[in-house]
Amino acid sequence: MRSGTLVGAQYREAKRARSDAEFISKLEGGLQELEKTRYWMELLGDAAIMDWSKPASLDEEADALTRILVTIVKQRKQVKG
């Protein structure tokens, strides 16, 4: 749970960034937290601690969120660049 909520916290911090560099850094931090979350979900599924039907849909959402954040970072880097 903590890992998953840190993604949102990083995004909120990015919205209040004082510079493009800080904005990019916060979103990239969010991407790192998202990967941690996906890793934990994978471990929970592999260990049969959770029914994998729900985490599978969560993994799809995490994948979509990853694509969105990567696109935002790339676009901001191009504008800055």
WOSULNOR-V988789 format. One record per residue. N is the residue number from 0. RES is the residue in one letter. PSI is psi in whole degrees, 0 to 359 (NA if undefined). D_LAST is the distance of its C-alpha to the last C-alpha in whole Angstrom. Layout:
# WOSULNOR-V988789
N & RES & PSI & D_LAST
N & RES & PSI & D_LAST
This chain:
# WOSULNOR-V988789
0 & M & 315 & 36
1 & R & 315 & 34
2 & S & 317 & 31
3 & G & 325 & 31
4 & T & 338 & 31
5 & L & 332 & 28
6 & V & 313 & 25
7 & G & 321 & 26
8 & A & 318 & 26
9 & Q & 320 & 23
10 & Y & 316 & 22
11 & R & 320 & 24
12 & E & 322 & 22
13 & A & 322 & 18
14 & K & 335 & 20
15 & R & 18 & 21
16 & A & 147 & 18
17 & R & 350 & 17
18 & S & 166 & 13
19 & D & 320 & 10
20 & A & 318 & 11
21 & E & 320 & 14
22 & F & 310 & 14
23 & I & 317 & 12
24 & S & 316 & 15
25 & K & 317 & 18
26 & L & 321 & 17
27 & E & 325 & 17
28 & G & 321 & 20
29 & G & 322 & 21
30 & L & 322 & 21
31 & Q & 317 & 23
32 & E & 324 & 25
33 & L & 320 & 26
34 & E & 321 & 26
35 & K & 317 & 29
36 & T & 315 & 30
37 & R & 323 & 31
38 & Y & 313 & 32
39 & W & 320 & 35
40 & M & 320 & 36
41 & E & 316 & 36
42 & L & 317 & 38
43 & L & 321 & 40
44 & G & 316 & 41
45 & D & 327 & 42
46 & A & 1 & 44
47 & A & 30 & 46
48 & I & 332 & 45
49 & M & 152 & 44
50 & D & 121 & 45
51 & W & 351 & 42
52 & S & 319 & 42
53 & K & 313 & 40
54 & P & 332 & 38
55 & A & 317 & 37
56 & S & 326 & 36
57 & L & 323 & 34
58 & D & 322 & 32
59 & E & 319 & 31
60 & E & 321 & 30
61 & A & 321 & 28
62 & D & 317 & 26
63 & A & 318 & 25
64 & L & 321 & 24
65 & T & 313 & 22
66 & R & 320 & 21
67 & I & 310 & 20
68 & L & 320 & 18
69 & V & 318 & 16
70 & T & 316 & 15
71 & I & 314 & 14
72 & V & 313 & 12
73 & K & 315 & 10
74 & Q & 319 & 10
75 & R & 323 & 8
76 & K & 323 & 6
77 & Q & 319 & 5
78 & V & 318 & 6
79 & K & 321 & 4
80 & G & NA & 0
